[in-house]
């Protein structure tokens, strides 16, 4: 569980009070941040063990995050995913709460944004936390995979926050930080004339074996 606690601390600047959640695969089950606990001070006692369907296994322990259902769906549907992190980064949320969300999801401004957040990001329309949000995530992620052919490195939830899911905690950390850096640059660049990478530049970076090697180091 050390990697999960490190993940929580590394991304804790992007959530206050009881915001955000993280989870890790644990055999046929998974552990998730308990409801009402803080990412910044998360301890092993603040993790709730659930089966792959999201059912709490020890009823005497703290309840799991209200978002347990989407963690369960991702863990159950995508066996290559071992870690999930959901946060509310401030600069990114400025975009998620604006009409710019679709542009931000589809353009790329610099090479490492492509490397860590992918060629494009998945956008999930607003839905209330819990079952409604799960349904929206299922629909949007499935649509993204059908069209793009891969699980999104970054999921942007309108008027809410972001989800990153990967095989390693390090990858989740890098993707989260890169998203917020990209948002800061995007907001700043919009005050000038936005200059984006073209499709040829993006695909060249995405397919570069040297960048693939660099990605693999985080797994």
N, C-alpha and C positions, 0 to 999 in steps of 0.2 A: 504493500500500500504506500510505500515511500514515494514512488513516482507520482501517484495521484495527489498526495499532499504537496509535493513540489509543484505540480501543475497548478493546483489551487492557489498557492502563494504567488506564483509567477504571474498569474492573470488577475490577481485580487484588486489591482488598481481599477479594473473595469467593472466592478460591482461594489455596492455599498450595502451595509446592514445585512439582510438575508438574501440579497439579490444573487442571481447566478447559480449554476450548479455544475458539478463534474461527476463523472462515473468511470468505472474501470471494470472490464470483464474479469470474472473470478470463476474459472472453470465453466460450469453450465449455468452459473448465476452471474450477478454483477453487484457491485457496491456503488452506492450513489450518495451524494451529499444529503444529509438529513434536513428536513424542513426547518427553516428559521435559523440555521447556523450560518457562520460567516466564512467566506473563502479565505480571508486573511488569517483567521485563527483556527482553521479546520484541523481537527485531530482525528485519530482512528475511531474515537468514541462518537464522532459526528458523522460516521458513515453507516448507512443502513443497507443490510444485505437483502437483495430481492432475487426471486427466480427470474428466468428469462422472459416471463410474461409480465413482470413488474409487480408481482405479489410480494409483500413484505414477509420474510421468513421467520423473524423473531418479533412477535407482537408486543413484547415487553420493551423493545427498543424504541428510539425516536422514530417518528414517521418519516418516510422518504419525501424528497422534494415533490411539489405538486406537478413538476414536469417529468415525473418518472415514466409516464406512458411513452413519450417520444424517445427517451433513452432505451426503453425496452424494445420498441419497434426497430430502432437502428441496430442494436446489438443482435436481435433475433434475425433480422433480414440480411445483414451484411457481416458475415463471420470474420472478415478481414479487419473490422473495426474493433479496437480494444479500449480506446479512450474517447470520451466525449466531453466537450467543454462548452458551456453556454454562458455568455456574458452580455453586458450592456455598455460597451465602450462609448464614451460621451461624444467624441467627434463623429464616429460612425453613426450613432443614433441621431445626430443632427440631420444626416443624409436620409436615414431610414424614416424619419418623420417629415420628409419633404417629397416634392415631386421628382427629385433627382435620383431616386433609388434605382430605377431601371438603367439609367445611363451609367451610374457608378458600378452596377453589376456587370455591365457588358463591355466597358472600355478598360484598357490597361495603360498606365502612365509610365512605368519603369520596369526593368527586367525582373527584379526580385518579387514584384507583385505577381508576375506570371508564375514564377517558381513556387511561391508559397501559397498563393490563393487561386492558382489555376488560370486557364484561358478566360473563363468567365465564371460568375457566381450564380447560385440558385436563389431566386427571390420567392419568398413565401408571403402571400397576402395576410393582412392582419386577421387574427383569430384569438379569442380569449384563451388564456392558459388552461391546459388540461386537455380534455378529449377533443374540443373544437380545434385547438392548435395542432394536436396530433394528426387529425384528418387533413388539415391544410398542408402540413409537412409531408405526409404520405403522398398526397396528390402532386405537390410541386417537385419533390425530389424524384419521384417516379417519372414525371414528365421530363425532367432535366436529364435523367439517365437514358431515357428512350431517345432523346434528341442528340445528346452529347456523347453518350457511350461510356460514361464513367461517373462514379459517385462524386458529388461536388466537394471541392476542398474548402469551400466557404458557403455557408447558408445565411442569407440575409432575411430577417423577419421584419416585415413592415411595422413601424411604430412599436418595436419591441427590442430586438437585439440580434446577436449572431450565434450560430452554432458551428463549431469545428469538430470533426470526428476523424480519427486516424488510427493507425496501428500502434503509434507511440505517443507518449506524453510530450516528448520534445517537439514532435510535429505539430501537435495541438497548440503548444506555446508559441512556436514560430508563426503559425497561421494566424493566431489571434493578434499578436503584436503587429504583424505585417498588415492586417486589415486596418487597424487603427492608424498606423503610419500612412497607409494609402488614403484614408479618409482625410487626414490632416492635409496631405499634399493636394488632394482633389479640391477641398474647400479653398485652399490658398490659391491654387491655379485658376479656379473659376473667377477669381477677381481680375485675372488678366485674360488672355486668349488661350483657351485650353488646347494643348498640343498633346495628342495621344500617340501611342504606338500603333502602327497600322497592322493589318492582319498578318502580313508577311513577317514583320518583326516579331509579333507574338508567337507565331507558329515556329519560327526559327529558334526562339528561346525555349519553348515548350518541348521541342524535339531534340535539343542539344544533349548528347550523351554526357557531357561534362556537368550540365545542370542536373541531369538524372542522377549522376553520382553524388552530387551535393545533397539532393533530396534524400537519397538513401541513407546518408550519414545521420539523419534525424530519426531513423526508425530503429 
